[in-house]
């Protein structure tokens, strides 16, 4: 190598090192912010996390993939097995609960890091995006409050996003002419792993298959399909063959509530049919989800609850959502239709019909694309103003430039206020849960010491109670999402708030001040009101030091003992 060539390559090497150092700093900042949220306090908030973790414990104990917290320990057919299996290694390394919650969060953070690495790899490949822009947008992904919150919870969202986005990045590599066949195999494996984390990986697989088929031909698409099909077969085989048998219940006005309860624990598809189709809210659901999907790109950055006046918040939200959606298509115009576009398009089909409108979770794998869309669209708008046919230095150009500066400043202010407000809101949830945690643990300790080992309970955080006390149980009630559109459905479920006690064989009812905190309104407030109404005539067997948690006896008919 000549001396001149060495001098030429030296700055490039330094720049490459700077990029990796900056990326490492972003990941460190991401971990720092998640740790500052005290993730262990969120355990039990989402309910899914405790079901995952209790199933992981059962796997380690050799019981197979079951729901050990549910009476009768039915096979777990609601969630794919991979995430609980991954969490089972936490129980192998550290079987001491609840100390091992921190280890599980650390494992989740590894997937968060993988997601950020995949985001950086995706962004830097886009035309017109250099390493500096990719690093800035990766920072936006790392510090977004939704990403931080989901990373602090033992949910499958971040692991799924890591696998799904990684598959999209590798699929883009597969479509290059010089790509080796091994890239196609790895793409199929990553896609298959995303399916074993969440069933939402299936539409992503369909999208990537079509993208590879259109860009690289049927040979590569066939190799991809051959790698993915076994994963799809595994998930469908388990859900169809191992259908848990619903315990019998009395044929009364609350029979439907018990059926909803059982389907909630055992089958996403069955619960969806009973909720959306059974209550006749299919088109209501589609319409609501379509609105939520169109607004979610802006809602990642702008929150209506934190910006005043409300009209300004709405304008910022609509403007940013419109910019993002237009930017998604502009990315396709400049870089061609990427595999991630196809994956997003196919994912929209189940998202639009799903009864739980949690778009902030569903769209997380595509969040880097949304960030790229905002970046490219903003640059396009600025470029149009700068290269306007109007005479440079003219009044029109100056007004347009001034408007863009003011609009940009207001938008950045709104994003900053929303970020600070949402982080503060997450901290408040954390603090309120931390304040009740010791009282809950005292109640669980009472259950473990004062009740028979085969006793069963009703508790809003039933799987968490099981992990602490060993007592199986269910939630007092499951609120159907259709109650948002049909108040009568919500009222009927409130009337049956502990009707599952008898078919579940529950002997005790655990009530906490933060019950129903993760529900939608008015289900959350009305659920608490119903509990308070019932408690007025009851005497608790146990009451925590500050009265935040109470335990009541249930008779053989599932009714509270007076």
C-alpha positions as CSV (number, residue, x, y, z in Angstrom):
1,X,0.0,0.0,0.0
2,X,1.4,3.4,-1.0
3,X,1.9,6.2,1.5
4,X,-0.7,8.3,-0.3
5,X,-3.3,5.5,-0.1
6,X,-2.6,5.1,3.6
7,X,-3.1,8.8,4.2
8,X,-6.3,8.6,2.2
9,X,-7.7,5.7,4.2
10,X,-6.7,6.9,7.6
11,X,-9.6,9.6,7.9
12,X,-12.1,6.9,6.7
13,X,-10.9,4.5,9.5
14,X,-11.2,7.3,12.1
15,X,-14.7,8.1,10.8
16,X,-15.7,4.5,11.0
17,X,-14.5,4.3,14.6
18,X,-16.4,7.4,15.4
19,X,-19.6,6.0,14.0
20,X,-19.4,2.8,16.2
21,X,-18.4,4.8,19.3
22,X,-21.5,7.1,18.7
23,X,-23.7,4.0,18.2
24,X,-22.3,2.5,21.4
25,X,-23.1,5.8,23.3
26,X,-26.7,5.7,21.9
27,X,-27.1,2.2,23.3
28,X,-25.6,3.2,26.6
29,X,-28.1,6.1,26.8
30,X,-31.0,3.8,25.9
31,X,-30.0,1.4,28.7
32,X,-29.6,4.3,31.2
33,X,-33.0,5.8,30.5
34,X,-34.7,2.3,30.8
35,X,-33.0,1.6,34.1
36,X,-34.0,5.0,35.4
37,X,-37.6,4.0,35.0
38,X,-37.1,1.2,37.6
39,X,-38.5,-1.6,35.4
40,X,-39.1,-4.1,38.2
41,X,-42.0,-1.9,39.4
42,X,-43.9,-2.4,36.2
43,X,-44.1,-6.2,36.6
44,X,-47.7,-7.1,36.5
45,X,-48.9,-3.9,35.0
46,X,-49.6,-5.4,31.5
47,X,-50.7,-8.8,32.8
48,X,-49.1,-10.5,29.7
49,X,-45.7,-10.2,31.4
50,X,-46.7,-12.3,34.4
51,X,-48.3,-14.9,32.2
52,X,-45.1,-15.1,30.1
53,X,-42.9,-15.3,33.2
54,X,-45.0,-17.9,35.0
55,X,-45.1,-20.1,31.9
56,X,-41.3,-19.7,31.7
57,X,-41.1,-21.0,35.2
58,X,-43.2,-24.0,34.3
59,X,-40.9,-24.8,31.4
60,X,-37.9,-24.9,33.7
61,X,-39.7,-27.2,36.1
62,X,-40.4,-29.7,33.4
63,X,-44.2,-29.1,33.2
64,X,-44.1,-28.0,29.5
65,X,-45.6,-24.9,28.0
66,X,-48.6,-24.4,30.2
67,X,-50.4,-21.6,32.1
68,X,-49.5,-22.7,35.7
69,X,-51.3,-19.7,37.3
70,X,-54.7,-20.7,35.7
71,X,-56.9,-23.3,37.5
72,X,-56.4,-26.6,35.8
73,X,-53.0,-25.6,34.4
74,X,-54.2,-25.7,30.7
75,X,-51.7,-25.7,27.9
76,X,-50.7,-22.3,26.8
77,X,-52.1,-21.7,23.3
78,X,-52.6,-17.9,23.4
79,X,-48.9,-16.9,22.9
80,X,-46.3,-18.6,20.7
81,X,-43.6,-20.4,22.8
82,X,-40.3,-18.6,21.9
83,X,-40.5,-15.6,24.3
84,X,-41.5,-17.7,27.4
85,X,-38.7,-20.2,26.4
86,X,-36.2,-17.4,26.3
87,X,-37.4,-16.1,29.7
88,X,-37.1,-19.7,31.1
89,X,-33.3,-19.2,30.9
90,X,-33.6,-16.5,33.5
91,X,-35.2,-19.0,35.9
92,X,-32.3,-21.4,35.1
93,X,-29.7,-18.8,35.9
94,X,-31.5,-17.3,38.9
95,X,-34.6,-19.2,40.3
96,X,-35.1,-16.7,43.1
97,X,-38.3,-14.7,42.5
98,X,-38.8,-11.7,42.5
99,X,-35.0,-11.0,42.4
100,X,-34.8,-12.5,38.9
101,X,-37.2,-9.9,37.5
102,X,-34.2,-7.6,37.0
103,X,-32.3,-10.4,35.1
104,X,-35.4,-10.8,32.8
105,X,-35.4,-7.0,32.2
106,X,-31.7,-7.1,31.4
107,X,-32.4,-9.9,28.8
108,X,-35.2,-7.8,27.3
109,X,-32.7,-4.9,27.0
110,X,-30.4,-7.1,24.9
111,X,-33.3,-7.4,22.4
112,X,-33.7,-3.6,22.6
113,X,-30.0,-3.2,21.7
114,X,-30.5,-5.6,18.8
115,X,-33.5,-3.5,17.6
116,X,-31.4,-0.3,17.7
117,X,-28.6,-2.0,15.7
118,X,-31.1,-3.2,13.2
119,X,-32.6,0.3,13.0
120,X,-29.2,1.8,12.3
121,X,-28.5,-0.8,9.7
122,X,-31.8,-0.1,8.0
123,X,-31.4,3.7,8.1
124,X,-27.8,3.9,6.8
125,X,-28.8,1.8,3.7
126,X,-31.4,4.3,2.5
127,X,-30.3,6.6,-0.4
128,X,-29.5,10.1,0.9
129,X,-29.0,8.9,4.5
130,X,-25.4,9.1,5.6
131,X,-24.1,7.7,8.9
132,X,-24.7,11.0,10.7
133,X,-28.4,11.1,9.8
134,X,-28.7,7.4,10.6
135,X,-27.2,8.0,14.1
136,X,-29.5,10.9,14.8
137,X,-32.6,8.9,13.8
138,X,-31.4,5.9,15.8
139,X,-31.1,8.2,18.8
140,X,-34.8,9.2,18.2
141,X,-35.7,5.5,18.2
142,X,-33.7,4.8,21.3
143,X,-35.2,7.6,23.4
144,X,-38.8,7.5,22.3
145,X,-41.0,7.1,25.4
146,X,-42.9,4.2,23.9
147,X,-39.7,2.3,23.1
148,X,-38.4,3.0,26.6
149,X,-41.7,1.9,28.3
150,X,-42.0,-1.3,26.3
151,X,-38.3,-2.1,27.0
152,X,-39.0,-1.7,30.7
153,X,-41.8,-4.2,30.6
154,X,-41.4,-8.0,30.1
155,X,-43.5,-7.9,26.9
156,X,-42.8,-9.5,23.6
157,X,-43.0,-6.2,21.7
158,X,-39.3,-5.4,21.7
159,X,-38.0,-8.9,21.0
160,X,-40.5,-9.1,18.2
161,X,-39.4,-5.8,16.8
162,X,-35.8,-6.9,16.9
163,X,-36.5,-10.1,14.9
164,X,-39.0,-8.5,12.5
165,X,-36.8,-5.4,11.7
166,X,-33.8,-7.6,11.4
167,X,-35.6,-9.8,8.9
168,X,-36.6,-6.7,6.9
169,X,-32.9,-5.5,6.8
170,X,-31.6,-8.9,5.7
171,X,-34.4,-9.1,3.1
172,X,-33.2,-5.9,1.6
173,X,-29.7,-7.5,1.3
174,X,-31.3,-10.7,-0.2
175,X,-32.7,-8.5,-3.1
176,X,-29.2,-7.4,-4.1
177,X,-27.7,-9.2,-7.1
178,X,-24.5,-10.2,-5.3
179,X,-26.3,-11.6,-2.3
180,X,-25.5,-15.2,-1.3
181,X,-28.1,-17.8,-0.7
182,X,-27.2,-17.9,3.0
183,X,-28.7,-14.4,3.3
184,X,-32.0,-15.8,2.2
185,X,-31.8,-18.6,4.7
186,X,-31.0,-16.2,7.5
187,X,-33.8,-13.9,6.5
188,X,-36.2,-16.9,6.6
189,X,-34.9,-17.9,10.1
190,X,-35.3,-14.4,11.5
191,X,-38.8,-14.1,10.1
192,X,-39.6,-17.6,11.5
193,X,-38.3,-16.5,15.0
194,X,-40.5,-13.4,14.8
195,X,-43.5,-15.7,14.2
196,X,-42.6,-17.8,17.3
197,X,-42.5,-14.6,19.3
198,X,-45.8,-13.1,18.1
199,X,-48.3,-14.3,15.5
200,X,-48.0,-10.9,13.9
201,X,-44.8,-12.3,12.3
202,X,-47.0,-14.2,9.8
203,X,-48.1,-11.1,7.8
204,X,-44.6,-9.8,7.9
205,X,-43.5,-13.2,6.4
206,X,-46.1,-12.8,3.7
207,X,-44.8,-9.3,2.9
208,X,-41.2,-10.3,2.8
209,X,-42.0,-13.3,0.6
210,X,-43.8,-11.0,-1.9
211,X,-40.9,-8.5,-1.8
212,X,-38.3,-11.1,-2.5
213,X,-40.4,-12.8,-5.2
214,X,-41.0,-9.5,-7.1
215,X,-37.4,-8.3,-6.8
216,X,-35.3,-11.5,-6.9
217,X,-37.5,-14.1,-8.5
218,X,-39.2,-17.3,-7.4
219,X,-36.0,-19.2,-6.6
220,X,-35.0,-17.0,-3.7
221,X,-38.6,-16.7,-2.6
222,X,-38.9,-20.5,-2.5
223,X,-35.8,-20.8,-0.3
224,X,-37.3,-18.1,2.0
225,X,-40.7,-19.9,2.1
226,X,-39.0,-23.2,2.8
227,X,-37.3,-21.7,5.8
228,X,-40.5,-20.0,7.2
229,X,-43.1,-22.6,6.6
230,X,-41.9,-24.9,9.5
231,X,-42.3,-22.1,11.9
232,X,-45.8,-21.3,10.7
233,X,-46.7,-25.0,10.9
234,X,-45.5,-25.2,14.5
235,X,-47.6,-22.3,15.7
236,X,-50.7,-23.5,13.9
237,X,-50.3,-27.1,15.0
238,X,-50.1,-26.1,18.7
239,X,-53.1,-23.7,18.5
240,X,-55.3,-26.3,16.7
241,X,-54.3,-29.5,18.4
242,X,-53.9,-28.3,22.0
243,X,-57.2,-26.5,22.6
244,X,-57.8,-26.1,26.3
245,X,-61.2,-27.5,27.5
246,X,-63.3,-24.8,29.1
247,X,-64.6,-25.7,32.6
248,X,-68.4,-26.0,32.8
249,X,-70.3,-23.1,34.2
250,X,-74.0,-22.6,35.1
251,X,-76.3,-21.5,32.3
252,X,-77.2,-18.0,33.6
253,X,-76.8,-14.4,32.6
254,X,-73.1,-14.5,33.3
255,X,-72.3,-17.5,31.2
256,X,-71.0,-15.3,28.3
257,X,-68.8,-13.4,30.7
258,X,-67.2,-16.8,31.8
259,X,-66.7,-17.8,28.2
260,X,-65.1,-14.5,27.4
261,X,-62.8,-15.0,30.4
262,X,-61.7,-18.4,29.3
263,X,-61.1,-17.4,25.7
264,X,-59.0,-14.4,26.9
265,X,-56.6,-16.8,28.6
266,X,-56.6,-19.6,26.0
267,X,-57.2,-18.2,22.4
268,X,-56.6,-14.8,20.8
269,X,-58.6,-15.9,17.7
270,X,-61.5,-17.2,19.8
271,X,-61.6,-14.1,22.0
272,X,-61.6,-11.9,18.9
273,X,-64.6,-13.8,17.4
274,X,-66.5,-13.6,20.6
275,X,-65.7,-9.9,21.1
276,X,-65.8,-8.4,17.6
277,X,-68.1,-10.7,15.7
278,X,-70.2,-11.9,18.6
279,X,-71.0,-8.3,19.6
280,X,-71.4,-7.0,16.0
281,X,-68.7,-4.3,16.1
282,X,-66.6,-5.4,13.2
283,X,-67.0,-2.2,11.2
284,X,-66.8,0.0,14.3
285,X,-63.5,-1.7,15.0
286,X,-62.1,-1.3,11.5
287,X,-63.1,2.4,11.4
288,X,-61.6,3.1,14.8
289,X,-58.4,1.2,14.0
290,X,-58.0,3.0,10.7
291,X,-58.2,6.4,12.4
292,X,-55.7,5.2,15.1
293,X,-53.3,3.9,12.5
294,X,-53.3,7.1,10.5
295,X,-52.7,9.2,13.7
296,X,-50.2,6.9,15.4
297,X,-47.1,8.1,13.4
298,X,-47.7,11.6,14.9
299,X,-48.7,10.2,18.3
300,X,-45.2,8.7,18.7
301,X,-44.0,12.3,19.0
302,X,-47.0,14.5,19.9
303,X,-49.4,13.8,22.8
304,X,-52.6,15.7,23.0
305,X,-52.8,15.5,26.8
306,X,-49.6,17.5,27.3
307,X,-49.9,20.4,24.8
308,X,-52.1,23.4,25.3
309,X,-54.2,24.8,23.7
310,X,-55.8,21.6,22.5
311,X,-56.3,23.0,19.0
312,X,-52.6,23.5,18.6
313,X,-51.9,20.0,19.8
314,X,-54.4,18.6,17.2
315,X,-52.9,20.7,14.4
316,X,-49.4,19.4,15.3
317,X,-50.6,15.8,15.5
318,X,-52.4,15.9,12.1
319,X,-49.5,17.7,10.4
320,X,-46.8,15.4,11.7
321,X,-48.9,12.3,10.8
322,X,-49.5,13.6,7.3
323,X,-45.8,14.4,6.9
324,X,-44.9,10.9,8.0
325,X,-47.4,9.1,5.8
326,X,-46.3,11.1,2.8
327,X,-42.7,10.5,3.7
328,X,-43.2,6.7,3.7
329,X,-44.2,6.9,0.1
330,X,-41.4,9.3,-0.7
331,X,-38.9,6.8,0.8
332,X,-40.3,4.2,-1.7
333,X,-39.9,6.8,-4.5
334,X,-36.3,7.4,-3.7
335,X,-35.1,3.9,-2.6
336,X,-37.7,1.8,-4.3
337,X,-40.3,-0.3,-2.5
338,X,-38.3,-1.9,0.3
339,X,-39.2,-5.2,2.0
340,X,-40.2,-3.2,5.0
341,X,-42.9,-1.5,3.0
342,X,-44.4,-4.9,2.0
343,X,-44.1,-6.1,5.6
344,X,-46.0,-3.0,6.8
345,X,-48.6,-3.3,4.1
346,X,-49.4,-6.9,5.0
347,X,-49.3,-6.1,8.8
348,X,-52.0,-3.5,8.3
349,X,-54.6,-6.3,7.5
350,X,-54.7,-7.9,11.0
351,X,-54.1,-4.5,12.7
352,X,-57.2,-3.0,11.2
353,X,-59.5,-5.7,12.4
354,X,-57.9,-6.4,15.8
355,X,-60.1,-5.6,18.8
356,X,-57.3,-4.1,20.9
357,X,-56.3,-0.8,19.4
358,X,-52.7,-0.6,20.6
359,X,-51.1,0.9,17.5
360,X,-48.1,2.2,19.5
361,X,-47.2,-1.5,20.1
362,X,-48.1,-2.9,16.7
363,X,-46.1,-0.3,14.7
364,X,-42.9,-0.4,16.8
365,X,-41.1,-2.7,14.3
366,X,-41.7,0.0,11.7
367,X,-40.8,2.9,13.9
368,X,-37.4,3.5,12.1
369,X,-39.2,3.7,8.8
370,X,-41.5,6.3,10.2
371,X,-38.5,8.3,11.5
372,X,-36.9,8.1,8.1
373,X,-40.1,9.2,6.5
374,X,-40.3,12.3,8.6
375,X,-36.6,13.1,7.8
376,X,-36.9,12.7,4.1
377,X,-40.2,14.6,3.9
378,X,-38.9,17.5,5.9
379,X,-35.9,17.7,3.7
380,X,-38.1,17.7,0.7
381,X,-40.2,20.5,2.0
382,X,-37.1,22.6,2.8
383,X,-35.7,21.9,-0.6
384,X,-38.8,23.0,-2.3
385,X,-38.8,26.3,-0.5
386,X,-35.1,26.8,-1.2
387,X,-35.4,26.0,-4.9
388,X,-38.7,27.7,-5.5
389,X,-39.1,29.3,-8.9
390,X,-40.0,32.6,-7.1
391,X,-37.1,35.0,-7.3
392,X,-34.5,34.4,-4.6
393,X,-34.6,37.0,-1.9
394,X,-38.2,37.9,-2.8
395,X,-41.0,38.5,-0.3
396,X,-42.6,35.2,-0.9
397,X,-39.5,33.2,-0.3
398,X,-38.8,35.1,2.9
399,X,-42.3,34.5,4.1
400,X,-42.1,30.8,3.3
401,X,-38.8,30.5,5.1
402,X,-40.1,32.4,8.1
403,X,-43.2,30.2,8.2
404,X,-41.1,27.1,8.1
405,X,-38.8,28.3,10.9
406,X,-41.8,29.2,13.1
407,X,-43.7,26.0,12.3
408,X,-40.6,23.9,12.9
409,X,-39.8,25.6,16.2
410,X,-43.4,25.1,17.4
411,X,-43.3,21.4,16.3
412,X,-40.0,20.8,18.1
413,X,-41.4,22.6,21.2
414,X,-44.5,20.3,21.0
415,X,-42.4,17.2,20.7
416,X,-40.2,18.3,23.6
417,X,-43.2,19.0,25.8
418,X,-44.8,15.6,24.8
419,X,-41.6,13.7,25.5
420,X,-41.2,15.3,28.9
421,X,-44.9,14.8,29.8
422,X,-44.9,11.2,28.7
423,X,-41.8,10.3,30.6
424,X,-43.3,12.0,33.6
425,X,-46.5,10.0,33.1
426,X,-44.6,6.8,33.0
427,X,-42.7,7.7,36.2
428,X,-46.0,8.4,37.9
429,X,-47.3,5.0,37.0
430,X,-44.1,3.5,38.3
431,X,-44.3,5.5,41.6
432,X,-47.9,4.5,42.2
433,X,-47.1,0.9,41.6
434,X,-44.0,1.1,43.9
435,X,-46.1,2.6,46.7
436,X,-48.5,-0.4,46.6
437,X,-46.0,-3.1,45.9
438,X,-45.1,-3.7,49.6
439,X,-48.8,-3.9,50.5
440,X,-49.4,-6.4,47.7
441,X,-46.5,-8.5,48.8
442,X,-47.9,-8.5,52.3
443,X,-51.2,-9.8,50.9
444,X,-49.5,-12.5,48.9
445,X,-47.5,-13.5,51.9
446,X,-50.8,-13.8,53.9
447,X,-52.2,-16.0,51.1
448,X,-49.2,-18.3,51.2
449,X,-49.2,-18.7,55.0
450,X,-52.9,-18.5,55.9
451,X,-54.6,-20.4,53.0
452,X,-54.5,-24.0,51.8
453,X,-52.1,-24.8,49.0
454,X,-54.9,-25.7,46.7
455,X,-56.9,-22.5,47.3
456,X,-57.8,-20.4,44.3
457,X,-58.2,-16.7,44.0
458,X,-59.6,-13.9,42.0
459,X,-57.2,-11.0,41.5
460,X,-56.6,-8.4,38.8
461,X,-52.9,-9.3,38.9
462,X,-53.6,-13.0,39.2
463,X,-50.4,-14.4,37.6
464,X,-48.3,-12.1,39.7
465,X,-50.1,-13.3,42.8
466,X,-49.4,-16.9,41.7
467,X,-45.7,-16.2,41.4
468,X,-45.6,-14.8,44.9
469,X,-48.0,-17.1,46.7
470,X,-48.4,-20.2,44.6
471,X,-52.2,-19.8,44.5
472,X,-53.8,-20.3,41.1
473,X,-56.5,-17.8,40.0
474,X,-58.1,-15.6,37.4
475,X,-59.0,-12.0,37.0
476,X,-62.4,-11.0,38.4
477,X,-63.6,-10.0,35.0
478,X,-62.3,-9.5,31.4
479,X,-63.7,-6.3,29.7
480,X,-64.4,-6.9,26.1
481,X,-63.0,-4.2,23.8
482,X,-66.4,-4.0,22.1
483,X,-67.6,-2.2,25.2
484,X,-66.1,0.9,23.8
485,X,-68.8,1.0,21.1
486,X,-71.5,-0.8,23.0
487,X,-72.0,0.4,26.6
488,X,-74.5,-2.4,27.3
489,X,-71.7,-4.9,26.9
490,X,-69.6,-3.1,29.5
491,X,-72.6,-2.9,31.9
492,X,-73.4,-6.6,31.5
493,X,-69.7,-7.5,32.3
494,X,-69.7,-5.2,35.3
495,X,-72.8,-7.0,36.6
496,X,-70.8,-10.3,36.4
497,X,-67.6,-8.9,38.0
498,X,-66.8,-11.9,40.1
499,X,-69.0,-14.5,38.4
500,X,-66.0,-16.5,37.3
501,X,-65.3,-17.4,41.0
502,X,-67.6,-20.4,41.0
503,X,-66.5,-22.1,37.7
504,X,-62.9,-21.4,38.7
505,X,-63.4,-22.7,42.2
506,X,-62.0,-19.5,43.7
507,X,-62.0,-19.2,47.5
508,X,-60.6,-15.7,48.0
509,X,-60.9,-12.3,46.3
510,X,-57.9,-10.0,46.3
511,X,-58.8,-6.3,45.8
512,X,-56.2,-3.5,45.2
513,X,-56.6,0.3,44.8
514,X,-54.9,0.1,41.4
515,X,-57.2,-2.6,40.0
516,X,-58.2,-2.0,36.3
517,X,-55.5,0.7,35.9
518,X,-54.4,-0.6,32.5
519,X,-58.0,-0.8,31.2
520,X,-59.6,1.7,28.8
521,X,-62.1,4.3,30.0
522,X,-64.7,4.1,31.3
523,X,-64.0,0.4,32.0
524,X,-61.2,1.4,34.4
525,X,-63.2,3.9,36.6
526,X,-66.5,1.9,36.5
527,X,-64.7,-1.3,37.4
528,X,-63.2,0.4,40.5
529,X,-66.6,1.9,41.4
530,X,-68.2,-1.6,41.2
531,X,-65.5,-3.0,43.5
532,X,-66.0,-0.2,46.0
533,X,-69.8,-0.7,45.9
534,X,-69.5,-4.4,46.7
535,X,-66.8,-3.8,49.4
536,X,-69.1,-1.5,51.5
537,X,-71.0,-4.5,52.9
538,X,-68.0,-6.9,53.3
539,X,-65.5,-7.5,56.0
540,X,-62.0,-8.3,54.8
541,X,-60.0,-11.2,56.1
542,X,-56.8,-9.2,55.4
543,X,-56.2,-5.5,55.1
544,X,-52.7,-4.1,54.3
545,X,-51.1,-1.5,56.5
546,X,-52.4,1.5,54.6
547,X,-55.5,-0.2,53.3
548,X,-54.4,-0.4,49.7
549,X,-55.0,-4.1,49.4
550,X,-57.8,-6.2,50.9
551,X,-58.7,-10.0,50.7
552,X,-62.2,-11.3,51.1
553,X,-63.5,-14.8,51.6
554,X,-65.7,-16.3,48.8
555,X,-68.3,-19.0,49.6
556,X,-68.9,-22.2,47.6
557,X,-71.2,-20.3,45.3
558,X,-68.5,-17.8,44.4
559,X,-70.2,-15.0,46.4
560,X,-68.4,-12.8,49.0
561,X,-68.9,-14.0,52.5
562,X,-70.5,-11.3,54.6
